[in-house]
Amino acid sequence: MIDGRRALYSGCIGESGHYFWLNPRKHLNFVEDMSDLDCTFPRSWSHLWDGGILRNGKHADIYDGKVWAIPAKGPWIAFVWWDNSIDSRPGSNSAFWVFDFEWEQRAEAFEFAKAQWPEVVRRQRQPLKLQP
């Protein structure tokens, strides 16, 4: 169970291959291991997390640093962007999945996530910019 604020990450770390990360050294299998997290995690997104959320929102596949906040059921907010900093294939994206923030706190939640994942932020070729 997750207790308190937390920022998880989905995307590439170190090499191509999109995984869901608890920290830079431990990734999870989305379907099998997610039950170890909080029961409120939006499991209905499991088929969308690797590029599907952005395509669903009709955001063009352009690696430009634009980040979209997506509300989820329960206390989760996803911050998603197209990311070719490691994997140059079309459709490559990254996301921070932030727990225990209200939707109205999304700017604070995004800053929290960036602070938890500095290596992901540093490798971007342009600054990450949260979209209104």
PyMOL commands that set and color helices and strands:
alter all, ss='L'
color gray80, all
select helices_A, chain A and resi 30-36+43-45+52-56+103-116+118-122
alter helices_A, ss='H'
color red, helices_A
select strands_A, chain A and resi 6-11+19-23+26-28+66-71+76-82+93-99+129-130
alter strands_A, ss='S'
color yellow, strands_A
deselect
rebuild
show_as cartoon
